[in-house]
Amino acid sequence: MSKREGRTGQATGTVARAARRQAAGRRANTQGQRWLRWSAVAAVLLLVIAGAAWWFAGRGDSVALYRFDTLDFHSLAFDPTDSQTLYFGHHQGMKMSRDGGKTWQDTVVRDVDVMQLGIPVSDPRHRYLAGHGLFVFSRDGGATWEQPATNLLDYDLHGFAVAPSDPLRLYTFAVGVFALFTSADGGLTWEQIPLPPGDVAGMLPLAVAPDDPLHVYAAVDDVVAESRDGGKTWEIVPGPGAMIMSLAASITTPGVLYAGTDDGVWVRSADGTWERLPLTPEGVVMAVAVSADGPEQVAVVDQEGYFYWSSDGGRTWGEAGA
């Protein structure tokens, strides 16, 4: 064999070995890519499983009946004439449910910010809506609405309540002038009353006792201010220890309060002690409402727009009437 042939053979062998190494590298690279793809799939599955575990652990046995897709979640109220009918106020109007919160429809109230709803048990024909630049009332059960001319100094209302036993006794917090007002004639004329003591910020959740229109509650941060003379004087009483976002007084049991807070929903018994209800271990409850029926029917909306219903005072949460 000539030297030339020897060199050619060596070159050929070298090329072959290089080709084998490249092929092996491609196989290894392909296997590596497959491994990375399967790792990514496994990671996604683990995240899904972890998310599901968090969801069920976070809500326990609670079942959300509906999820609102509105921009925000302001207020909630039962219709005193039918506990299966509820109203939900949000940044762009008001929705209504006739089946205990399973389905919701828009109402004639649109393009207004309904921060507060008020429907007195003693005369449900009287209905009130209050919010950003909004104060209107209805005298025909919500079929028509009227904006009255009043002496109210500001209409940016971040707190509102109507007395269950007196459809004309109202309370409202006007944030623009940072003042609290009461009305004895359904909102036509208003009288300024002292703010409760404490760090009143941009909102003041209000509620009125079912048996006395002058017995009013105001939530100040994580405590409750109580007045028995229509807001002329206030006394600070213990709260749930969490920031109160919404407040509702039991219609059937005087002294019982429900509070939506930044740590779930709480209930105060008639003796003044607070208990956290088993809805969510964490999370903000934006709106809470109590029906006029007994046993206590309670509804809430959380910060994610989930609507929950309880037929036993918040001990369990599930389908309406279950």
HELIX and SHEET records of a PDB file:
HELIX    1   1 LYS A    3  ARG A   59  1                                  57    
SHEET    1   A 4 TYR A  66  ARG A  67  0                                        
SHEET    2   A 4 TYR A 306  SER A 310 -1                                        
SHEET    3   A 4 VAL A 298  ASP A 302 -1                                        
SHEET    4   A 4 VAL A 285  VAL A 290 -1                                        
SHEET    1   B 4 SER A  75  ASP A  79  0                                        
SHEET    2   B 4 ASP A  82  HIS A  90 -1                                        
SHEET    3   B 4 GLY A  93  SER A  97 -1                                        
SHEET    4   B 4 GLN A 105  ARG A 110 -1                                        
SHEET    1   C 3 ASP A 113  GLY A 118  0                                        
SHEET    2   C 3 ARG A 127  HIS A 132 -1                                        
SHEET    3   C 3 LEU A 134  SER A 138 -1                                        
SHEET    1   D 4 LEU A 157  VAL A 162  0                                        
SHEET    2   D 4 LEU A 170  ALA A 174 -1                                        
SHEET    3   D 4 ALA A 179  SER A 183 -1                                        
SHEET    4   D 4 GLU A 191  ILE A 193 -1                                        
SHEET    1   E 4 LEU A 206  VAL A 208  0                                        
SHEET    2   E 4 VAL A 216  VAL A 220 -1                                        
SHEET    3   E 4 VAL A 223  SER A 227 -1                                        
SHEET    4   E 4 GLU A 235  VAL A 237 -1                                        
SHEET    1   F 4 ILE A 244  ALA A 249  0                                        
SHEET    2   F 4 LEU A 257  THR A 261 -1                                        
SHEET    3   F 4 GLY A 264  ARG A 268 -1                                        
SHEET    4   F 4 TRP A 274  ARG A 276 -1                                        
END                                                                             
